[in-house]
Amino acid sequence: MKAELSTSLEIHMKLLFALVLLVVSQISIASTGPYEATIKRIQATSIGNPYNTVYLNTLVSDSPCSSTNTHDRFTLANEVQYSMVLAAYMAGKSIKIYGTGECVSDIEQINNMQLHEQ
């Protein structure tokens, strides 16, 4: 009885481990980038609007969102990202963007950004 319980527990643990690996691999597949470039243009509308976007001076062709690929743009998700993009634009510095892999109004949202000294 103990051996059967131990074997059953072992099987369940292996299945749980496999499930966790599958979920983690899907999360890493969903994100895109990095895209590193200077900023061509910033567009601002109302708070939370998906057309608050940053246009990059680089070719984006592997986004799951066709408007991101066509216009090399990403949706700014919050005010912090907008401030960072504006600072990079004013300083003429390049930024590194990682996308979420999710489309909002056919534009990929930014997952995170990095601004480095050059």
Secondary structure, 3 states (H helix, E strand, C coil): CHHHHHHHHHHHHHHHHHHHHHHHHHHHHHCEEEEEECEEEEECCCCCCCCCEEEECCCCCCCCCHHHHHHCEEECCCHHHHHHHHHHHHHCCCEEEEEEEEEECCEEEEEEEEECCC
